[in-house]
Amino acid sequence: MKYNLERAKSGTTSRVKAEQASVASVEATGPHEVTIRLTRPDSPLVLTLADRSGMMVSPTAVEAKGADFAFNPVGTGPFEFVRYLPGDRLELKRFDGYWQAGKPYLDSMTMRFMTDSQTGNNALLAGETDFRTRIEAADIDALRATSGIEASTSPSLYTWICYFNTAKAPFSARRRRGSRGPTTSMAPTNCWSTPASTARRYGA
């Protein structure tokens, strides 16, 4: 854990350094314990460490792969990494050494990246894919009405976020940001929290 937290805080490729700005040091104080010392009180840190900056990876694998580690991940899950083609697909295969006997049920899995919603729907309907996430709200009813397709929605904490660069015009001007005081601000219309949606093909 010490290795990973320090890597997140000061690693040359880290994108989460700002999330650990309050961390002064990390000390291994036991076989399964670390002590994190802060420069200031930081109540959100526990939640922060439950996300990206607290994720653990194998120090041995990081040191062995170096700059290529991102394309050669190592983990303890039910699937083993095969290859990753940016913008196209991620291929995984069953990990025979998985700790839970009899799992996973699948021999392999391929995740395809489709930025166009209609392309994703067409692939599902044509039987090219078996499962799809993040369905557009406007498409849910049509998919539900299609024989052989099961579409569902559920509550989600997933949130779309849009940031303003307040160091540059036009948002460097306070009036452009719609702010009237320290406790009020304008929320862009293209930022929202949305239910998770999925669809899967189960018939021939």
GROMACS elastic network, one bead per residue, 0.5 to 0.9 nm:
[ bonds ]
;  ai    aj funct       b0    kb
    1     4     6  0.51576   500
    1     5     6  0.61010   500
    1     6     6  0.84781   500
    1    26     6  0.88599   500
    1    28     6  0.80871   500
    1    32     6  0.87286   500
    1    33     6  0.83952   500
    1    34     6  0.72970   500
    1    54     6  0.84324   500
    1    55     6  0.88913   500
    1    56     6  0.67285   500
    1    57     6  0.88026   500
    2     5     6  0.53360   500
    2     6     6  0.61010   500
    2     7     6  0.84257   500
    2    26     6  0.58946   500
    2    27     6  0.65811   500
    2    28     6  0.63089   500
    2    34     6  0.68608   500
    2    35     6  0.89659   500
    3     6     6  0.53457   500
    3     7     6  0.60304   500
    3     8     6  0.86596   500
    3    26     6  0.87973   500
    3    56     6  0.88921   500
    3    59     6  0.69446   500
    4     8     6  0.61285   500
    4     9     6  0.85763   500
    4    53     6  0.83489   500
    4    54     6  0.75476   500
    4    55     6  0.75089   500
    4    56     6  0.59307   500
    4    57     6  0.68759   500
    4    58     6  0.84648   500
    4    59     6  0.75083   500
    5     8     6  0.50977   500
    5     9     6  0.61807   500
    5    10     6  0.87007   500
    5    20     6  0.85362   500
    5    26     6  0.73979   500
    5    49     6  0.89330   500
    5    53     6  0.69982   500
    5    54     6  0.65887   500
    5    55     6  0.83911   500
    5    56     6  0.82680   500
    6     9     6  0.50022   500
    6    10     6  0.60281   500
    6    11     6  0.72217   500
    6    25     6  0.80998   500
    6    26     6  0.71872   500
    7    10     6  0.54740   500
    7    12     6  0.81943   500
    7    13     6  0.87227   500
    7    14     6  0.70900   500
    7    17     6  0.89769   500
    8    11     6  0.58102   500
    8    12     6  0.89800   500
    8    13     6  0.85452   500
    8    14     6  0.54469   500
    8    15     6  0.75808   500
    8    16     6  0.60835   500
    8    17     6  0.60123   500
    8    19     6  0.88156   500
    8    20     6  0.77546   500
    8    52     6  0.87244   500
    8    53     6  0.57496   500
    8    54     6  0.79268   500
    8    55     6  0.89536   500
    9    14     6  0.71258   500
    9    15     6  0.88622   500
    9    16     6  0.69182   500
    9    18     6  0.77281   500
    9    19     6  0.79668   500
    9    20     6  0.57866   500
    9    21     6  0.75313   500
    9    23     6  0.79674   500
    9    53     6  0.79878   500
   10    13     6  0.84775   500
   10    14     6  0.68674   500
   10    17     6  0.64151   500
   11    14     6  0.51039   500
   11    15     6  0.87088   500
   11    17     6  0.81672   500
   12    15     6  0.87969   500
   13    67     6  0.85591   500
   14    17     6  0.62384   500
   14    53     6  0.88945   500
   15    18     6  0.79503   500
   15    19     6  0.89668   500
   15    53     6  0.87035   500
   16    19     6  0.53613   500
   16    20     6  0.71481   500
   16    52     6  0.73107   500
   16    53     6  0.58637   500
   17    20     6  0.55011   500
   17    21     6  0.65004   500
   17    53     6  0.80030   500
   18    21     6  0.50724   500
   18    22     6  0.85873   500
   19    22     6  0.79513   500
   19    23     6  0.89936   500
   19    45     6  0.79631   500
   19    48     6  0.68679   500
   19    49     6  0.86964   500
   19    53     6  0.69782   500
   20    23     6  0.53621   500
   20    24     6  0.87216   500
   20    45     6  0.77326   500
   20    48     6  0.82862   500
   20    49     6  0.88076   500
   20    53     6  0.75601   500
   21    24     6  0.79938   500
   21    38     6  0.88274   500
   21    39     6  0.84524   500
   22    37     6  0.85259   500
   22    38     6  0.53253   500
   22    39     6  0.52747   500
   22    40     6  0.60249   500
   22    41     6  0.77189   500
   22    42     6  0.67680   500
   22    45     6  0.84612   500
   23    26     6  0.76667   500
   23    36     6  0.68568   500
   23    37     6  0.60761   500
   23    39     6  0.62208   500
   23    40     6  0.82687   500
   23    42     6  0.89576   500
   24    36     6  0.75459   500
   24    37     6  0.54681   500
   24    39     6  0.55507   500
   24    40     6  0.89349   500
   25    35     6  0.82117   500
   25    36     6  0.59087   500
   25    37     6  0.52904   500
   25    38     6  0.70498   500
   25    39     6  0.89334   500
   26    34     6  0.66615   500
   26    35     6  0.57889   500
   26    37     6  0.64383   500
   27    33     6  0.86628   500
   27    34     6  0.54499   500
   27    35     6  0.51377   500
   27    36     6  0.64797   500
   27    37     6  0.82508   500
   28    31     6  0.75661   500
   28    32     6  0.81945   500
   28    33     6  0.61258   500
   28    35     6  0.63704   500
   28    36     6  0.88808   500
   29    32     6  0.81139   500
   29    33     6  0.56187   500
   29    34     6  0.52010   500
   29    35     6  0.62679   500
   30    34     6  0.66422   500
   31    34     6  0.85034   500
   37    40     6  0.89231   500
   38    41     6  0.68708   500
   38    42     6  0.77392   500
   39    42     6  0.87883   500
   42    45     6  0.56655   500
   42    46     6  0.85907   500
   43    46     6  0.69536   500
   43    47     6  0.83604   500
   44    47     6  0.53963   500
   44    48     6  0.61541   500
   44    49     6  0.87854   500
   45    49     6  0.60821   500
   45    50     6  0.86333   500
   46    49     6  0.52485   500
   46    50     6  0.65572   500
   47    50     6  0.51417   500
   47    51     6  0.69668   500
   48    51     6  0.54228   500
   48    52     6  0.74349   500
   48    53     6  0.67103   500
   48    54     6  0.70864   500
   49    52     6  0.69248   500
   49    53     6  0.55438   500
   49    55     6  0.73537   500
   50    53     6  0.76263   500
   50    54     6  0.56456   500
   50    55     6  0.73384   500
   51    54     6  0.57532   500
   51    55     6  0.66112   500
   52    55     6  0.53872   500
   52    56     6  0.89965   500
   53    56     6  0.85974   500
   56    59     6  0.88496   500
   57    60     6  0.88263   500
   57    61     6  0.79088   500
   57    62     6  0.76562   500
   57    73     6  0.83265   500
   57    74     6  0.71347   500
   57    75     6  0.69990   500
   58    61     6  0.52452   500
   58    62     6  0.62986   500
   58    63     6  0.87532   500
   58    73     6  0.88646   500
   58    74     6  0.67636   500
   58    75     6  0.74893   500
   59    62     6  0.50447   500
   59    63     6  0.61658   500
   59    64     6  0.84893   500
   60    63     6  0.53254   500
   60    64     6  0.60734   500
   60    65     6  0.86157   500
   61    64     6  0.50303   500
   61    65     6  0.59620   500
   61    66     6  0.81009   500
   61    69     6  0.71496   500
   61    72     6  0.84401   500
   61    73     6  0.78673   500
   61    74     6  0.68714   500
   62    65     6  0.54588   500
   62    66     6  0.56340   500
   62    67     6  0.83027   500
   62    68     6  0.85766   500
   62    69     6  0.57651   500
   62    70     6  0.87860   500
   62    73     6  0.86684   500
   62    74     6  0.89484   500
   63    66     6  0.53465   500
   63    67     6  0.89909   500
   63    69     6  0.83523   500
   64    69     6  0.80243   500
   65    68     6  0.52521   500
   65    70     6  0.85711   500
   65    71     6  0.89872   500
   65    72     6  0.73539   500
   66    69     6  0.55794   500
   66    70     6  0.87476   500
   67    70     6  0.72577   500
   67    71     6  0.88181   500
   68    71     6  0.55879   500
   68    72     6  0.65148   500
   69    73     6  0.60429   500
   69    74     6  0.86346   500
   70    73     6  0.59793   500
   71    83     6  0.75913   500
   71    84     6  0.66634   500
   72    81     6  0.73951   500
   72    82     6  0.85698   500
   72    83     6  0.79549   500
   72    84     6  0.86462   500
   73    80     6  0.89422   500
   73    81     6  0.68431   500
   74    80     6  0.79488   500
   74    81     6  0.75379   500
   75    78     6  0.89817   500
   75    79     6  0.86997   500
   75    80     6  0.78937   500
   75    81     6  0.88026   500
   76    79     6  0.81936   500
   76    80     6  0.85834   500
   76    95     6  0.89227   500
   76    98     6  0.72559   500
   76    99     6  0.85206   500
   77    80     6  0.74907   500
   77    95     6  0.77150   500
   77    98     6  0.68016   500
   77    99     6  0.86729   500
   78    93     6  0.86833   500
   78    94     6  0.64068   500
   78    95     6  0.54108   500
   78    96     6  0.79848   500
   78    97     6  0.82193   500
   78    98     6  0.54226   500
   78    99     6  0.81454   500
   78   100     6  0.82648   500
   78   103     6  0.68818   500
   78   104     6  0.57076   500
   79    92     6  0.59376   500
   79    93     6  0.54081   500
   79    96     6  0.83896   500
   79    98     6  0.79968   500
   79   104     6  0.74720   500
   79   107     6  0.87270   500
   79   108     6  0.76727   500
   79   109     6  0.82867   500
   80    91     6  0.87991   500
   80    92     6  0.54736   500
   80    93     6  0.51800   500
   80    94     6  0.59786   500
   80    95     6  0.51364   500
   80    96     6  0.87613   500
   80   108     6  0.88523   500
   81    84     6  0.81953   500
   81    90     6  0.82548   500
   81    91     6  0.66269   500
   81    93     6  0.65862   500
   81    94     6  0.89564   500
   81    95     6  0.88580   500
   82    90     6  0.78309   500
   82    91     6  0.53564   500
   82    92     6  0.51178   500
   82    93     6  0.66000   500
   83    89     6  0.83150   500
   83    90     6  0.60860   500
   83    91     6  0.53262   500
   83    92     6  0.72156   500
   84    87     6  0.89585   500
   84    88     6  0.80474   500
   84    89     6  0.60492   500
   84    91     6  0.62962   500
   84    92     6  0.89469   500
   85    88     6  0.53646   500
   85    89     6  0.52614   500
   85    90     6  0.62994   500
   85    91     6  0.85456   500
   86    89     6  0.66962   500
   86    90     6  0.80641   500
   86   113     6  0.86372   500
   87   112     6  0.82918   500
   87   113     6  0.59863   500
   87   114     6  0.80281   500
   87   115     6  0.88209   500
   88   111     6  0.85246   500
   88   112     6  0.58388   500
   88   113     6  0.52991   500
   88   114     6  0.76248   500
   89   110     6  0.67309   500
   89   111     6  0.54093   500
   89   113     6  0.57482   500
   90   109     6  0.83164   500
   90   110     6  0.57099   500
   90   111     6  0.50536   500
   90   112     6  0.65323   500
   90   113     6  0.82772   500
   91   108     6  0.76635   500
   91   109     6  0.60681   500
   91   111     6  0.64316   500
   91   112     6  0.86530   500
   92    95     6  0.89114   500
   92   107     6  0.87966   500
   92   108     6  0.56061   500
   92   109     6  0.51500   500
   92   110     6  0.61732   500
   92   111     6  0.83496   500
   93   106     6  0.81845   500
   93   107     6  0.58956   500
   93   109     6  0.61867   500
   93   110     6  0.85813   500
   94    97     6  0.88916   500
   94    98     6  0.85464   500
   94   103     6  0.84675   500
   94   104     6  0.66122   500
   94   105     6  0.83409   500
   94   106     6  0.66837   500
   94   108     6  0.54957   500
   94   109     6  0.81593   500
   95    98     6  0.56241   500
   95   103     6  0.87521   500
   95   104     6  0.78563   500
   95   107     6  0.85671   500
   96    99     6  0.87590   500
   96   103     6  0.85488   500
   96   104     6  0.87340   500
   97   100     6  0.86864   500
   97   101     6  0.89352   500
   98   101     6  0.71720   500
   98   102     6  0.88054   500
   98   103     6  0.72880   500
   98   104     6  0.80940   500
   99   103     6  0.84986   500
  100   103     6  0.59400   500
  100   104     6  0.82199   500
  101   104     6  0.84030   500
  102   105     6  0.70113   500
  103   106     6  0.79186   500
  104   107     6  0.75130   500
  106   109     6  0.71822   500
  112   129     6  0.85613   500
  113   120     6  0.86780   500
  114   117     6  0.71676   500
  114   119     6  0.67619   500
  114   120     6  0.59016   500
  115   119     6  0.79493   500
  115   120     6  0.78835   500
  116   119     6  0.53568   500
  116   120     6  0.65219   500
  116   121     6  0.89383   500
  117   120     6  0.51597   500
  117   121     6  0.63238   500
  117   122     6  0.87089   500
  117   134     6  0.88099   500
  117   135     6  0.72962   500
  117   136     6  0.70753   500
  118   122     6  0.60556   500
  118   123     6  0.85323   500
  118   139     6  0.89604   500
  119   122     6  0.51296   500
  119   123     6  0.61954   500
  119   124     6  0.87072   500
  120   123     6  0.51965   500
  120   124     6  0.63602   500
  120   125     6  0.87478   500
  120   129     6  0.84637   500
  120   132     6  0.73452   500
  120   135     6  0.87386   500
  121   124     6  0.51615   500
  121   125     6  0.61794   500
  121   126     6  0.85510   500
  121   132     6  0.79807   500
  121   135     6  0.82247   500
  121   139     6  0.85286   500
  121   143     6  0.83959   500
  122   125     6  0.50857   500
  122   126     6  0.59654   500
  122   127     6  0.85196   500
  122   128     6  0.84200   500
  123   126     6  0.51776   500
  123   127     6  0.62246   500
  123   129     6  0.57534   500
  123   130     6  0.87212   500
  124   127     6  0.52730   500
  124   128     6  0.58900   500
  124   130     6  0.62014   500
  124   131     6  0.69488   500
  124   132     6  0.71813   500
  124   149     6  0.84973   500
  124   199     6  0.83003   500
  124   200     6  0.74492   500
  124   201     6  0.67425   500
  125   128     6  0.76170   500
  125   129     6  0.80871   500
  125   130     6  0.89761   500
  125   143     6  0.86970   500
  125   146     6  0.86070   500
  125   148     6  0.86993   500
  125   149     6  0.78044   500
  125   201     6  0.75210   500
  126   129     6  0.77753   500
  127   130     6  0.66109   500
  127   201     6  0.73055   500
  127   204     6  0.82997   500
  129   132     6  0.75542   500
  129   200     6  0.84088   500
  129   201     6  0.78511   500
  130   199     6  0.84563   500
  130   200     6  0.55445   500
  130   201     6  0.51838   500
  130   202     6  0.76005   500
  131   198     6  0.73827   500
  131   199     6  0.57918   500
  131   201     6  0.64099   500
  132   135     6  0.72674   500
  132   197     6  0.85541   500
  132   198     6  0.56171   500
  132   199     6  0.52106   500
  132   200     6  0.61958   500
  132   201     6  0.89238   500
  133   196     6  0.77061   500
  133   197     6  0.58618   500
  133   199     6  0.64763   500
  133   200     6  0.87633   500
  134   137     6  0.87630   500
  134   195     6  0.87713   500
  134   196     6  0.62652   500
  134   197     6  0.50408   500
  134   198     6  0.60415   500
  134   199     6  0.86281   500
  135   138     6  0.83390   500
  135   139     6  0.67186   500
  135   140     6  0.67514   500
  135   151     6  0.87195   500
  135   153     6  0.89924   500
  135   196     6  0.81622   500
  135   197     6  0.54338   500
  135   198     6  0.61087   500
  135   199     6  0.73651   500
  136   139     6  0.53760   500
  136   140     6  0.67500   500
  136   197     6  0.79382   500
  137   140     6  0.55062   500
  137   141     6  0.81632   500
  137   197     6  0.81353   500
  138   141     6  0.71705   500
  138   142     6  0.81014   500
  139   142     6  0.54681   500
  139   143     6  0.62981   500
  139   144     6  0.87055   500
  140   143     6  0.52854   500
  140   144     6  0.61467   500
  140   145     6  0.87127   500
  140   151     6  0.65395   500
  140   152     6  0.77015   500
  140   153     6  0.85813   500
  140   197     6  0.82077   500
  140   198     6  0.88537   500
  140   199     6  0.84341   500
  141   144     6  0.50507   500
  141   145     6  0.62487   500
  141   146     6  0.88466   500
  141   151     6  0.82289   500
  142   145     6  0.51914   500
  142   146     6  0.65395   500
  143   146     6  0.51696   500
  143   147     6  0.84115   500
  143   149     6  0.63521   500
  143   150     6  0.72970   500
  143   151     6  0.62369   500
  143   199     6  0.76493   500
  144   147     6  0.78597   500
  144   149     6  0.64165   500
  144   150     6  0.59798   500
  144   151     6  0.53437   500
  144   152     6  0.80266   500
  144   199     6  0.85013   500
  145   149     6  0.79090   500
  145   150     6  0.87913   500
  146   149     6  0.57122   500
  146   150     6  0.81669   500
  147   150     6  0.82760   500
  147   203     6  0.76495   500
  148   200     6  0.84080   500
  148   201     6  0.57038   500
  148   202     6  0.54263   500
  148   204     6  0.69118   500
  149   199     6  0.67520   500
  149   200     6  0.57226   500
  149   202     6  0.62159   500
  149   203     6  0.72167   500
  150   198     6  0.83127   500
  150   199     6  0.54912   500
  150   200     6  0.53810   500
  150   201     6  0.64312   500
  150   202     6  0.73101   500
  151   197     6  0.74565   500
  151   198     6  0.57288   500
  151   200     6  0.65425   500
  151   201     6  0.88920   500
  152   196     6  0.84792   500
  152   197     6  0.57731   500
  152   198     6  0.55179   500
  152   199     6  0.63237   500
  153   195     6  0.62786   500
  153   196     6  0.55915   500
  153   198     6  0.64287   500
  153   199     6  0.88447   500
  154   195     6  0.56351   500
  154   196     6  0.53652   500
  154   197     6  0.64949   500
  154   198     6  0.87523   500
  155   158     6  0.89980   500
  155   194     6  0.78926   500
  155   196     6  0.61346   500
  155   197     6  0.88573   500
  156   159     6  0.82930   500
  156   193     6  0.79466   500
  156   194     6  0.67287   500
  156   196     6  0.53466   500
  157   193     6  0.70905   500
  157   194     6  0.77551   500
  157   195     6  0.77880   500
  157   196     6  0.84225   500
  158   193     6  0.62180   500
  158   194     6  0.66824   500
  158   195     6  0.76130   500
  158   196     6  0.74890   500
  159   191     6  0.78133   500
  159   192     6  0.61384   500
  159   194     6  0.66565   500
  160   190     6  0.81404   500
  160   191     6  0.54054   500
  160   192     6  0.54484   500
  160   193     6  0.60558   500
  160   194     6  0.80092   500
  161   190     6  0.82465   500
  161   191     6  0.53490   500
  161   192     6  0.71901   500
  161   193     6  0.86608   500
  162   187     6  0.89333   500
  162   188     6  0.72913   500
  162   190     6  0.73373   500
  162   191     6  0.58878   500
  163   166     6  0.89865   500
  163   188     6  0.89606   500
  164   167     6  0.87590   500
  164   171     6  0.68423   500
  164   177     6  0.84585   500
  165   168     6  0.60018   500
  165   169     6  0.82153   500
  165   170     6  0.89151   500
  165   171     6  0.66063   500
  165   172     6  0.75230   500
  166   169     6  0.72845   500
  166   170     6  0.79335   500
  166   173     6  0.76967   500
  166   174     6  0.84965   500
  166   177     6  0.83615   500
  167   170     6  0.89493   500
  167   171     6  0.72589   500
  167   172     6  0.51767   500
  167   173     6  0.89335   500
  168   171     6  0.61489   500
  168   172     6  0.50357   500
  168   173     6  0.84514   500
  169   173     6  0.67949   500
  169   176     6  0.88252   500
  170   173     6  0.60797   500
  170   174     6  0.89547   500
  170   176     6  0.63629   500
  170   177     6  0.83910   500
  171   174     6  0.66955   500
  171   175     6  0.80507   500
  171   176     6  0.53748   500
  171   177     6  0.56434   500
  172   175     6  0.87555   500
  172   176     6  0.75522   500
  172   177     6  0.79879   500
  173   176     6  0.53911   500
  173   177     6  0.69659   500
  174   177     6  0.53288   500
  174   178     6  0.68981   500
  174   179     6  0.62211   500
  174   180     6  0.83082   500
  175   178     6  0.53166   500
  175   179     6  0.62325   500
  175   180     6  0.78300   500
  176   179     6  0.77638   500
  177   180     6  0.89661   500
  177   185     6  0.70298   500
  177   186     6  0.62917   500
  178   184     6  0.83900   500
  178   185     6  0.60075   500
  178   186     6  0.51769   500
  178   187     6  0.87743   500
  179   182     6  0.76850   500
  179   183     6  0.84232   500
  179   184     6  0.57570   500
  179   186     6  0.62904   500
  180   183     6  0.80130   500
  180   184     6  0.60280   500
  180   185     6  0.70227   500
  181   184     6  0.55331   500
  181   185     6  0.76278   500
  182   185     6  0.79125   500
  187   190     6  0.84960   500
  187   191     6  0.72549   500
  188   191     6  0.57452   500
  188   192     6  0.87780   500
  189   192     6  0.76200   500
  194   197     6  0.88410   500
  201   204     6  0.82843   500
